[in-house]
Amino acid sequence: MRRIGLVMLLAAAACVVAGCLPGSGAAEGVGSLVVAASIRTVPSASEPLEKVLLMLTNGGYSVVEEVPIEGKSATATLSGLAVGTWQIEATALDIAGDAVYAGTAKANVKRDASTPVALTLKPLDGSLRLEISILGVPGEEDAAFVDVLVYYAGSTSPYRSYRDLPVEAGFVAVDDTGLVPRSYDMRVVVTATDGTVLYESEYVSFGIRPGKLTTVEWTPAFGSLEVHLDIAAMPLPPQNVAVSIEGTKATVSWDPGEEWVASYRVYWRYSEFDRYSSSRCNTVEAPETSVVVGLSAAQKGSTVRFVVVARDASGQESLRSEEVACAY
């Protein structure tokens, strides 16, 4: 936050009335400047603008003029200026007396002529104060440090990072200057001495206004969580498995399982030295409780063993049914 005092105005008052005539490097004679200052943007969150303070310097001489702001612009005519090059500094003040916009320019004053100068004032940087309370954070007694990460929409990495801020009595304060006026998002991370993250906040938005101090008071947010649990019970093994073989076809049947069973899978093997595998299986959708499977003619004379499993919609299988052996 910047304030412009009246000392500068009083020191230069005589020059405004009579004109300033530098003693070296300037041609004899006087001229005038017409300075038109416009404000690039006036954010809605800013306080109303009141006036523009113009300061013109040439060598060791200065002229200061206050100009009221109308809308987003101000115009002043300064007469009786010494011929030569003048530096122009324009600062817009709001009703609180804070400097919020500024701009500079150069102008050549010519003998007996009026020189127009157009000047656009741009927002001055703002400042920030963060007041952070971690009271209520679980494990706050172990909290050692706070990190604050500040982003704006166009950034991929933090615009400002305030890291390893020591916690004192549950509070942390940060003061910073030189922030570009715009909206920001902030995240707070509370860390214990062993590096454990105790709390990581959601993103909180705040805005920096031209030339102004923005104070952000942050406290941890808490809510409730309602958890509904559904237990995906394992299907029970199919019961009463029966097998009959005719030719190279085997008919396998079983009792229906739970109503939420989605399918059944039948496995078979030709020897106890074989294992059950997906290469010898057949699947039927519930509520079917039987299936006909084709057997290998090359295995005639063997004892074929069958098991059935139930499957739910997620593919979870039950344990196998009792094994049923049938002569082939």
C-alpha positions as CSV (number, residue, x, y, z in Angstrom):
1,M,0.0,0.0,0.0
2,R,1.4,3.4,-1.0
3,R,0.4,6.9,0.1
4,I,1.4,10.2,-1.4
5,G,2.0,12.9,1.1
6,L,1.4,16.6,0.8
7,V,5.1,17.6,1.3
8,M,5.7,17.2,-2.4
9,L,2.7,19.4,-3.2
10,L,3.9,22.2,-0.9
11,A,7.5,22.1,-2.2
12,A,6.4,22.5,-5.8
13,A,3.5,24.9,-5.4
14,A,5.4,28.0,-6.6
15,C,6.5,26.1,-9.7
16,V,2.9,25.3,-10.7
17,V,1.9,29.0,-10.5
18,A,4.9,30.6,-12.2
19,G,6.5,27.9,-14.3
20,C,9.9,26.3,-13.8
21,L,12.8,27.5,-15.9
22,P,15.8,25.1,-15.5
23,G,19.1,27.0,-15.7
24,S,21.0,24.5,-17.8
25,G,20.4,22.4,-20.9
26,A,17.0,24.1,-21.7
27,A,16.1,26.6,-24.5
28,E,14.7,29.9,-23.5
29,G,10.9,30.3,-23.5
30,V,7.9,28.5,-22.2
31,G,5.2,26.2,-23.4
32,S,2.4,23.9,-22.1
33,L,1.5,20.3,-21.8
34,V,-2.0,18.7,-22.0
35,V,-1.7,15.4,-20.1
36,A,-4.6,12.9,-20.6
37,A,-4.3,10.0,-18.2
38,S,-6.5,6.9,-18.6
39,I,-7.0,3.9,-16.3
40,R,-6.5,0.6,-18.0
41,T,-9.0,-1.2,-15.8
42,V,-11.0,-0.6,-12.6
43,P,-11.7,-3.9,-10.8
44,S,-15.1,-3.9,-9.2
45,A,-13.6,-4.8,-5.9
46,S,-11.5,-1.6,-5.8
47,E,-12.5,1.5,-3.9
48,P,-13.6,4.4,-6.0
49,L,-10.8,6.4,-7.6
50,E,-10.6,10.1,-6.6
51,K,-7.7,11.9,-8.3
52,V,-4.5,11.6,-10.3
53,L,-1.3,13.1,-8.9
54,L,0.9,14.4,-11.7
55,M,4.6,15.1,-11.1
56,L,6.7,16.7,-13.8
57,T,10.4,17.0,-13.5
58,N,13.1,18.7,-15.6
59,G,16.5,18.6,-14.1
60,G,16.2,19.7,-10.5
61,Y,12.8,21.3,-10.9
62,S,9.4,19.7,-10.3
63,V,5.8,20.6,-10.9
64,V,3.0,18.8,-9.0
65,E,-0.6,18.9,-10.0
66,E,-3.7,17.2,-8.6
67,V,-6.4,16.3,-11.2
68,P,-9.8,14.9,-10.4
69,I,-10.8,11.6,-12.1
70,E,-13.9,11.5,-14.2
71,G,-14.9,8.0,-15.0
72,K,-11.7,6.3,-15.9
73,S,-9.7,9.2,-17.1
74,A,-8.3,12.6,-16.0
75,T,-7.0,15.5,-18.1
76,A,-4.8,18.4,-17.0
77,T,-3.3,21.4,-18.8
78,L,0.0,22.7,-17.4
79,S,1.2,26.0,-18.7
80,G,4.3,28.1,-18.2
81,L,6.7,25.1,-18.5
82,A,10.2,25.7,-19.5
83,V,11.1,24.5,-23.0
84,G,12.8,21.1,-22.9
85,T,12.2,17.4,-22.0
86,W,10.1,16.7,-19.0
87,Q,9.6,13.4,-17.1
88,I,6.0,12.7,-16.2
89,E,4.9,10.5,-13.4
90,A,1.1,10.0,-12.9
91,T,-0.4,8.2,-9.9
92,A,-4.0,7.5,-9.4
93,L,-5.3,7.7,-5.8
94,D,-8.5,6.2,-4.4
95,I,-10.7,7.7,-1.8
96,A,-8.6,6.1,1.0
97,G,-5.5,8.0,-0.3
98,D,-3.8,4.8,-1.6
99,A,-1.8,4.8,-4.8
100,V,-3.4,2.1,-7.0
101,Y,-2.5,2.9,-10.6
102,A,0.6,4.6,-12.0
103,G,2.4,5.3,-15.3
104,T,5.3,7.3,-16.7
105,A,6.1,9.2,-19.9
106,K,8.4,11.8,-21.4
107,A,7.3,14.9,-23.3
108,N,9.1,17.7,-25.1
109,V,7.7,21.1,-24.3
110,K,8.0,23.5,-27.3
111,R,8.2,27.3,-27.3
112,D,4.7,28.9,-27.3
113,A,3.1,25.5,-28.1
114,S,0.8,23.1,-26.4
115,T,2.0,19.5,-26.4
116,P,-0.5,16.7,-25.9
117,V,0.5,13.6,-23.9
118,A,-1.6,10.4,-23.6
119,L,-0.7,8.2,-20.7
120,T,-2.2,4.9,-19.6
121,L,-2.0,4.1,-15.9
122,K,-1.5,0.4,-15.0
123,P,-2.3,-1.4,-11.7
124,L,0.3,-1.2,-9.0
125,D,1.2,-4.4,-7.2
126,G,-0.6,-5.3,-4.1
127,S,0.5,-6.9,-0.8
128,L,-0.7,-9.9,1.2
129,R,-1.0,-10.9,4.8
130,L,-1.9,-14.5,5.7
131,E,-3.1,-15.2,9.2
132,I,-3.3,-19.0,9.6
133,S,-4.7,-20.9,12.5
134,I,-4.2,-24.7,12.7
135,L,-6.3,-25.1,15.9
136,G,-8.5,-28.2,15.6
137,V,-6.2,-30.0,13.2
138,P,-5.9,-33.6,14.4
139,G,-2.5,-34.0,15.9
140,E,-1.9,-30.3,16.1
141,E,0.3,-30.7,19.1
142,D,2.8,-32.4,16.8
143,A,2.5,-29.8,14.1
144,A,5.9,-28.2,13.4
145,F,5.6,-26.5,10.0
146,V,3.1,-25.0,7.6
147,D,3.5,-24.7,3.8
148,V,1.3,-22.3,1.9
149,L,1.2,-22.6,-1.9
150,V,-0.3,-19.8,-4.0
151,Y,-1.3,-20.3,-7.6
152,Y,-3.1,-18.3,-10.3
153,A,-5.1,-19.8,-13.1
154,G,-2.4,-19.5,-15.7
155,S,0.4,-21.1,-13.6
156,T,1.5,-24.7,-13.5
157,S,3.8,-24.2,-10.5
158,P,3.2,-22.1,-7.4
159,Y,3.3,-18.3,-8.0
160,R,4.4,-17.9,-4.4
161,S,5.6,-20.6,-2.0
162,Y,5.9,-20.1,1.7
163,R,7.5,-23.2,3.1
164,D,8.5,-24.6,6.5
165,L,6.8,-21.8,8.3
166,P,7.2,-22.4,12.1
167,V,4.0,-22.9,14.1
168,E,3.8,-20.9,17.3
169,A,0.9,-21.5,19.6
170,G,-1.2,-22.9,16.7
171,F,-0.7,-19.8,14.5
172,V,1.4,-18.7,11.5
173,A,1.5,-15.3,9.9
174,V,3.0,-14.3,6.5
175,D,3.5,-10.8,5.0
176,D,4.5,-10.4,1.4
177,T,4.5,-7.6,-1.2
178,G,4.8,-7.2,-5.0
179,L,1.8,-9.4,-5.9
180,V,0.3,-8.8,-9.3
181,P,-3.4,-7.8,-9.0
182,R,-5.6,-10.8,-9.9
183,S,-7.4,-13.8,-8.3
184,Y,-5.3,-16.5,-6.7
185,D,-5.9,-20.0,-5.2
186,M,-4.2,-21.0,-2.0
187,R,-3.5,-24.4,-0.4
188,V,-2.3,-25.0,3.2
189,V,-0.4,-28.1,4.2
190,V,0.3,-28.8,7.9
191,T,3.3,-31.1,8.6
192,A,4.6,-32.8,11.7
193,T,8.2,-32.9,12.8
194,D,8.6,-36.4,11.3
195,G,7.3,-35.2,7.9
196,T,3.9,-36.7,8.3
197,V,1.2,-34.5,6.6
198,L,-1.4,-33.8,9.3
199,Y,-3.7,-31.7,7.1
200,E,-4.0,-30.7,3.5
201,S,-6.6,-28.1,2.7
202,E,-8.9,-27.6,-0.2
203,Y,-8.0,-24.6,-2.5
204,V,-9.2,-21.3,-1.2
205,S,-9.6,-18.3,-3.5
206,F,-8.6,-14.7,-2.8
207,G,-8.0,-11.5,-4.8
208,I,-5.3,-8.9,-4.8
209,R,-6.4,-5.4,-5.6
210,P,-4.1,-2.7,-7.1
211,G,-2.0,-1.1,-4.5
212,K,-4.0,-2.6,-1.6
213,L,-3.3,-4.9,1.3
214,T,-5.3,-8.1,1.2
215,T,-5.6,-10.0,4.5
216,V,-6.6,-13.7,4.4
217,E,-7.7,-15.3,7.6
218,W,-7.5,-19.1,7.2
219,T,-8.8,-21.8,9.5
220,P,-9.1,-25.5,8.9
221,A,-12.4,-26.8,7.5
222,F,-14.1,-29.9,8.9
223,G,-17.0,-32.0,7.8
224,S,-18.6,-35.4,8.3
225,L,-18.4,-38.6,6.3
226,E,-21.2,-41.1,6.0
227,V,-20.0,-44.5,4.8
228,H,-22.3,-47.1,3.4
229,L,-20.7,-50.5,3.1
230,D,-21.9,-53.4,0.9
231,I,-20.3,-56.7,1.5
232,A,-19.8,-58.7,-1.7
233,A,-20.2,-62.1,-0.1
234,M,-18.6,-65.0,-1.8
235,P,-21.1,-67.3,-3.5
236,L,-21.7,-70.7,-1.8
237,P,-20.5,-73.8,-3.7
238,P,-23.2,-75.4,-5.8
239,Q,-24.9,-78.4,-4.1
240,N,-26.1,-81.8,-5.3
241,V,-24.1,-81.9,-8.5
242,A,-25.2,-84.8,-10.8
243,V,-23.6,-86.1,-14.0
244,S,-24.8,-88.5,-16.7
245,I,-22.8,-89.4,-19.8
246,E,-24.2,-90.6,-23.1
247,G,-21.8,-91.1,-26.0
248,T,-19.4,-88.2,-26.0
249,K,-21.8,-85.8,-24.2
250,A,-22.0,-85.3,-20.4
251,T,-25.0,-83.6,-18.8
252,V,-24.1,-81.8,-15.6
253,S,-26.8,-80.4,-13.2
254,W,-26.9,-78.8,-9.7
255,D,-29.2,-77.0,-7.4
256,P,-29.8,-73.2,-7.9
257,G,-27.6,-70.9,-5.8
258,E,-28.3,-67.5,-4.2
259,E,-30.5,-65.1,-6.2
260,W,-27.6,-62.8,-6.9
261,V,-25.5,-65.5,-8.6
262,A,-24.8,-64.4,-12.1
263,S,-23.4,-67.5,-13.7
264,Y,-22.0,-71.0,-13.2
265,R,-18.9,-72.6,-14.5
266,V,-18.4,-76.3,-15.0
267,Y,-14.8,-77.8,-15.0
268,W,-13.8,-81.4,-15.8
269,R,-10.6,-83.5,-16.0
270,Y,-9.8,-86.9,-17.2
271,S,-7.3,-87.9,-14.6
272,E,-6.4,-87.1,-11.0
273,F,-3.0,-86.1,-12.5
274,D,-4.7,-83.4,-14.5
275,R,-5.7,-80.1,-13.0
276,Y,-8.9,-78.2,-13.6
277,S,-8.2,-75.4,-16.1
278,S,-10.1,-72.9,-18.3
279,S,-9.2,-75.0,-21.3
280,R,-11.8,-77.6,-20.1
281,C,-14.8,-75.6,-18.8
282,N,-18.2,-74.4,-19.8
283,T,-20.2,-71.4,-18.5
284,V,-23.9,-70.9,-18.3
285,E,-25.8,-67.8,-17.2
286,A,-28.0,-68.0,-14.1
287,P,-30.8,-69.1,-13.6
288,E,-29.8,-72.1,-15.7
289,T,-28.7,-75.0,-13.5
290,S,-27.5,-77.6,-16.1
291,V,-25.2,-77.8,-19.1
292,V,-24.2,-80.3,-21.7
293,V,-20.5,-80.5,-22.4
294,G,-18.6,-82.4,-25.1
295,L,-16.0,-84.9,-24.0
296,S,-12.9,-86.0,-25.9
297,A,-13.4,-89.3,-27.8
298,A,-9.7,-90.1,-27.1
299,Q,-10.4,-90.3,-23.4
300,K,-13.0,-93.0,-23.6
301,G,-12.5,-95.6,-20.9
302,S,-11.4,-93.0,-18.3
303,T,-13.1,-91.7,-15.3
304,V,-14.1,-88.1,-15.8
305,R,-14.3,-85.8,-12.8
306,F,-16.5,-82.7,-12.6
307,V,-16.8,-79.7,-10.3
308,V,-19.1,-76.6,-10.5
309,V,-18.5,-73.1,-9.2
310,A,-20.9,-70.2,-8.9
311,R,-19.9,-66.7,-10.0
312,D,-21.3,-63.3,-9.1
313,A,-21.6,-60.2,-11.4
314,S,-18.0,-59.1,-10.5
315,G,-16.6,-62.5,-11.5
316,Q,-15.9,-63.6,-8.0
317,E,-16.1,-67.4,-7.8
318,S,-17.3,-69.7,-5.1
319,L,-15.3,-72.6,-3.8
320,R,-15.7,-75.7,-5.9
321,S,-18.6,-78.1,-5.4
322,E,-18.0,-81.6,-4.3
323,E,-16.2,-83.5,-7.1
324,V,-18.4,-86.0,-9.0
325,A,-16.7,-88.8,-10.9
326,C,-18.4,-90.6,-13.7
327,A,-17.1,-93.5,-15.9
328,Y,-16.7,-92.6,-19.6
